[in-house]
Amino acid sequence: CRHAPRADTALVVVSALPWHEFFYKMLNTCANIMHNEEESGLLQRFLYEVYNSKMPLPGQDLSLEYSHGKVFSSGTPDPTRLPSIPENKNLMEYYNFVDINNMITVFFSMLNERRVIVTSHKLSRLTACVQAANSLLYPLSWQHLYVPILPLPMIDHLAAPFPFLIGVPDVTLKRMPPAEIGEV
């Protein structure tokens, strides 16, 4: 998701593919096109080209020309490899904003299939940290409820008795009494 503070429009990508870096770069390209008012229809052309392009194999690049001399190129993730720094922005956020003791606690809680809540006042940081924690389980994968950002109408999920990895905005977490959440 990409939303400028004073803009009337938000850019959102909904996909089953966990291609966070790819979509981040794509949204940046869309935002740059939107700020360039000289070429009308370019955003639609770019999105059309991305949508109709052949999906590359994992670890390969997708390159496409969407205007005269303008090329979008981005690599697709390879699920058979651990993410690395500095290429993975999610890991950068995670290592910059989560202290080592909390990283270890989250990692072992996930290995023990516990209930894990990650919280932040900044949604982009929250999403990045939840996704990074999930990716660090490689070669294992989280098999339980996984919600990078919990919407307010789903707040009751925090009282679920089964394992989960959920990112909860600060304002949402404050609405749930700690006694109802239990041990997480």
C-alpha contacts under 8 A as a table, 3 or more apart, distances in Angstrom:
res1	aa1	res2	aa2	distance
1	C	10	A	7.00
1	C	11	L	5.48
1	C	12	V	4.30
1	C	13	V	6.34
1	C	27	L	7.61
2	R	10	A	5.74
2	R	11	L	4.96
2	R	12	V	6.42
2	R	27	L	6.73
3	H	7	A	6.86
3	H	9	T	6.78
3	H	10	A	4.57
3	H	11	L	6.35
4	A	7	A	5.18
4	A	9	T	7.92
4	A	10	A	7.38
7	A	10	A	7.45
11	L	27	L	6.96
12	V	27	L	7.99
13	V	23	F	7.17
15	S	18	P	7.56
19	W	22	F	5.34
19	W	23	F	6.20
19	W	76	T	6.57
19	W	77	P	6.20
20	H	23	F	5.31
20	H	24	Y	6.00
21	E	24	Y	4.99
21	E	25	K	6.22
21	E	76	T	7.96
21	E	77	P	7.98
21	E	88	N	6.68
21	E	89	K	7.06
22	F	25	K	5.31
22	F	26	M	6.17
22	F	74	S	5.97
22	F	75	G	6.55
22	F	76	T	6.22
22	F	77	P	7.93
23	F	26	M	4.80
23	F	27	L	5.98
24	Y	27	L	5.23
24	Y	28	N	6.27
25	K	28	N	5.06
25	K	29	T	6.28
25	K	74	S	7.24
26	M	29	T	5.09
26	M	30	C	6.26
26	M	72	F	7.99
27	L	30	C	4.92
27	L	31	A	6.13
28	N	31	A	5.07
28	N	32	N	6.19
29	T	32	N	5.08
29	T	33	I	6.19
29	T	72	F	7.76
30	C	33	I	5.09
30	C	34	M	6.15
30	C	43	L	6.38
30	C	46	F	7.88
31	A	34	M	5.03
31	A	35	H	6.28
32	N	35	H	5.23
32	N	36	N	6.41
33	I	36	N	5.14
33	I	37	E	7.63
33	I	42	L	6.91
33	I	43	L	6.04
34	M	37	E	6.53
34	M	43	L	6.77
36	N	39	E	6.69
37	E	40	S	6.49
39	E	42	L	5.84
40	S	43	L	7.64
41	G	44	Q	5.37
41	G	45	R	6.25
42	L	45	R	4.96
42	L	46	F	6.02
42	L	66	Y	7.67
42	L	67	S	7.38
43	L	46	F	5.05
43	L	47	L	6.15
44	Q	47	L	5.19
44	Q	48	Y	5.98
45	R	48	Y	5.03
45	R	49	E	6.16
45	R	66	Y	6.39
46	F	49	E	5.18
46	F	50	V	6.27
46	F	66	Y	5.15
46	F	67	S	7.87
47	L	50	V	5.10
47	L	51	Y	5.99
48	Y	51	Y	5.13
48	Y	52	N	6.06
49	E	52	N	5.25
49	E	53	S	5.86
49	E	64	L	7.20
49	E	65	E	7.97
49	E	66	Y	6.49
50	V	53	S	5.30
50	V	64	L	7.57
53	S	64	L	7.81
55	M	62	L	7.56
56	P	60	Q	5.99
56	P	61	D	6.64
56	P	62	L	6.07
56	P	76	T	7.34
57	L	60	Q	5.62
57	L	76	T	7.62
58	P	76	T	5.72
58	P	77	P	5.72
58	P	78	D	4.74
58	P	79	P	7.10
59	G	75	G	6.39
59	G	76	T	5.11
59	G	77	P	5.09
59	G	78	D	4.42
60	Q	75	G	5.60
60	Q	76	T	5.69
60	Q	77	P	7.78
61	D	73	S	6.60
61	D	74	S	5.40
61	D	75	G	4.02
61	D	76	T	5.92
62	L	72	F	7.85
62	L	73	S	5.51
62	L	74	S	5.50
62	L	75	G	6.12
62	L	76	T	7.24
63	S	71	V	6.76
63	S	72	F	5.59
63	S	73	S	4.19
63	S	74	S	6.65
64	L	71	V	5.54
64	L	72	F	5.44
64	L	73	S	6.55
65	E	68	H	7.40
65	E	69	G	6.89
65	E	70	K	5.70
65	E	71	V	4.30
65	E	72	F	6.33
66	Y	70	K	6.02
66	Y	71	V	6.18
66	Y	72	F	7.33
67	S	70	K	5.05
67	S	71	V	7.32
78	D	81	R	5.81
79	P	82	L	7.52
80	T	139	P	7.70
81	R	138	Y	7.87
82	L	135	S	7.48
82	L	136	L	7.22
82	L	138	Y	6.37
82	L	139	P	7.95
83	P	87	E	7.74
83	P	88	N	6.18
83	P	91	L	7.62
83	P	135	S	7.21
83	P	136	L	7.75
84	S	87	E	5.89
84	S	88	N	5.74
84	S	91	L	7.32
85	I	88	N	5.49
85	I	89	K	7.55
85	I	91	L	6.49
85	I	92	M	6.34
86	P	89	K	6.77
86	P	91	L	7.87
86	P	92	M	6.51
88	N	91	L	5.51
88	N	92	M	6.51
89	K	92	M	4.96
89	K	93	E	6.29
89	K	128	A	7.45
90	N	93	E	5.23
90	N	94	Y	6.19
90	N	128	A	4.33
90	N	129	C	6.16
90	N	131	Q	6.64
90	N	132	A	5.30
91	L	94	Y	4.89
91	L	95	Y	6.04
91	L	128	A	7.26
91	L	129	C	7.18
91	L	132	A	5.21
92	M	95	Y	5.33
92	M	96	N	6.02
93	E	96	N	5.10
93	E	97	F	6.00
93	E	125	R	6.46
93	E	128	A	6.30
93	E	129	C	6.39
94	Y	97	F	5.50
94	Y	98	V	5.60
94	Y	125	R	7.94
94	Y	128	A	6.81
94	Y	129	C	4.80
94	Y	132	A	6.38
94	Y	133	A	7.70
95	Y	98	V	5.77
95	Y	99	D	7.33
96	N	99	D	7.88
98	V	102	N	6.39
98	V	103	M	6.42
99	D	102	N	5.53
99	D	103	M	6.31
100	I	103	M	4.95
100	I	104	I	6.22
101	N	104	I	5.25
101	N	105	T	6.20
102	N	105	T	4.91
102	N	106	V	6.01
103	M	106	V	5.20
103	M	107	F	6.08
103	M	133	A	8.00
104	I	107	F	5.08
104	I	108	F	6.11
105	T	108	F	5.37
105	T	109	S	5.94
106	V	109	S	5.06
106	V	110	M	6.11
106	V	116	V	6.96
106	V	133	A	7.42
107	F	110	M	5.23
107	F	111	L	6.26
107	F	133	A	7.11
107	F	136	L	7.88
107	F	137	L	7.53
108	F	111	L	4.92
108	F	112	N	6.06
109	S	112	N	5.07
109	S	113	E	6.09
109	S	114	R	5.15
109	S	115	R	7.36
109	S	116	V	6.95
110	M	113	E	4.85
110	M	114	R	5.80
110	M	115	R	7.75
110	M	116	V	7.20
110	M	142	W	7.68
110	M	165	L	7.84
111	L	114	R	7.75
111	L	137	L	7.84
113	E	163	P	5.58
113	E	164	F	7.73
114	R	162	F	7.76
114	R	163	P	4.91
114	R	164	F	6.83
114	R	184	V	7.15
115	R	162	F	7.01
115	R	163	P	4.52
115	R	164	F	4.80
115	R	165	L	6.38
115	R	183	E	7.75
115	R	184	V	5.03
116	V	163	P	7.48
116	V	164	F	5.86
116	V	165	L	4.82
116	V	166	I	6.35
116	V	184	V	5.65
117	I	164	F	7.86
117	I	165	L	6.04
117	I	166	I	5.05
117	I	167	G	5.85
117	I	168	V	6.73
117	I	184	V	6.77
118	V	126	L	7.05
118	V	129	C	7.72
118	V	130	V	6.65
118	V	165	L	7.73
118	V	166	I	6.27
118	V	167	G	4.74
118	V	168	V	6.11
119	T	126	L	6.26
119	T	167	G	5.72
119	T	168	V	4.90
119	T	169	P	5.47
119	T	170	D	5.87
119	T	173	L	7.76
120	S	123	L	6.87
120	S	125	R	7.00
120	S	126	L	5.41
120	S	168	V	7.11
120	S	169	P	5.42
120	S	170	D	5.45
121	H	126	L	7.65
121	H	169	P	5.66
121	H	170	D	5.07
121	H	171	V	7.29
122	K	125	R	5.49
122	K	126	L	6.20
122	K	169	P	7.37
123	L	126	L	4.93
123	L	127	T	6.12
123	L	149	I	7.61
123	L	169	P	6.71
124	S	127	T	5.29
124	S	128	A	6.15
125	R	128	A	5.10
125	R	129	C	6.07
126	L	129	C	5.32
126	L	130	V	6.24
126	L	148	P	7.49
126	L	149	I	7.32
126	L	167	G	6.16
126	L	168	V	7.59
126	L	169	P	7.29
127	T	130	V	5.31
127	T	131	Q	6.09
127	T	148	P	5.31
127	T	149	I	6.33
127	T	167	G	6.76
128	A	131	Q	5.23
128	A	132	A	5.98
129	C	132	A	5.02
129	C	133	A	6.06
130	V	133	A	5.20
130	V	134	N	6.23
130	V	148	P	5.75
130	V	165	L	7.52
130	V	166	I	7.28
130	V	167	G	6.09
131	Q	134	N	5.06
131	Q	135	S	6.14
131	Q	148	P	6.76
132	A	135	S	5.05
132	A	136	L	6.22
133	A	136	L	5.33
133	A	137	L	7.18
134	N	137	L	5.83
134	N	141	S	7.45
134	N	142	W	6.76
135	S	138	Y	5.97
135	S	141	S	7.78
137	L	140	L	5.21
137	L	141	S	5.95
137	L	142	W	7.38
138	Y	141	S	6.23
142	W	146	Y	7.70
144	H	163	P	6.04
144	H	164	F	5.64
144	H	165	L	7.59
145	L	163	P	6.82
145	L	164	F	4.63
145	L	165	L	6.26
145	L	166	I	7.68
146	Y	164	F	5.93
146	Y	165	L	4.93
146	Y	166	I	5.82
147	V	150	L	5.94
147	V	165	L	6.43
147	V	166	I	4.74
147	V	167	G	6.25
148	P	165	L	7.69
148	P	166	I	5.68
148	P	167	G	4.80
148	P	168	V	7.85
149	I	166	I	6.69
149	I	167	G	4.66
149	I	168	V	5.71
149	I	169	P	7.10
150	L	154	M	6.47
150	L	155	I	6.97
150	L	166	I	6.59
150	L	167	G	5.94
150	L	168	V	5.30
150	L	169	P	7.36
151	P	154	M	5.59
151	P	155	I	6.93
151	P	168	V	7.92
151	P	172	T	7.84
152	L	155	I	5.31
152	L	172	T	5.97
153	P	156	D	7.77
154	M	157	H	5.86
155	I	158	L	5.91
155	I	172	T	7.42
155	I	176	M	7.27
156	D	159	A	5.72
156	D	160	A	7.34
157	H	160	A	5.21
158	L	181	I	5.63
159	A	180	E	5.91
159	A	181	I	4.72
159	A	182	G	7.04
160	A	163	P	7.96
168	V	172	T	6.38
168	V	173	L	6.10
169	P	172	T	5.32
169	P	173	L	6.31
170	D	173	L	5.17
170	D	174	K	6.29
171	V	174	K	5.37
171	V	175	R	6.95
172	T	175	R	5.45
172	T	176	M	7.23
173	L	176	M	5.49
174	K	177	P	7.29
176	M	180	E	7.05
176	M	181	I	7.30
177	P	180	E	5.52
177	P	181	I	6.89
178	P	181	I	5.20
178	P	182	G	6.48
179	A	182	G	5.50
181	I	184	V	7.43
